[in-house]
């Protein structure tokens, strides 16, 4: 016998054994293998679906984060503009208060200067009066040293008083 020509008995038993093994595999093995392959396919399909959903959620999260950032920027700009307005108002209020306070102080200083000026003028007048009286006294003493001049001065003063009372 040759290698390439099989023996009919051997061929029969090989076909029977192959049929039994095929029947056993078809009955018990293939359903388990097919179920495992289908489970694996379902797992892969579910994983792909979950990945797609995760990508969509990630895109939504990205859009929401961009929207939140835009809102935050708008809020920041609003707060900064409010702060600038408040700063300007505070500065203006401070300037107005400083102006009013400056005017009040200026009025007080002017009033104080005027009071001191009037006081100085009164003091100067008093000193001038005292000096005038002193000078007049010295002049009068010199002029009235003699009795004849005293009588002439008294007569002249009486005449002036009489004239002024007539008018």
SULSULNOR-V119300 format. One record per pair of residues at least 6 apart in sequence whose C-alpha atoms are under 8 Angstrom apart, sorted by the first residue. I is the first residue (numbers start at 1). J is the second residue. D is the distance in Angstrom with one decimal. If there is no record, write none. Layout:
I&J&D  I&J&D
This chain:
143&149&6.9  143&150&8.0  144&150&5.2
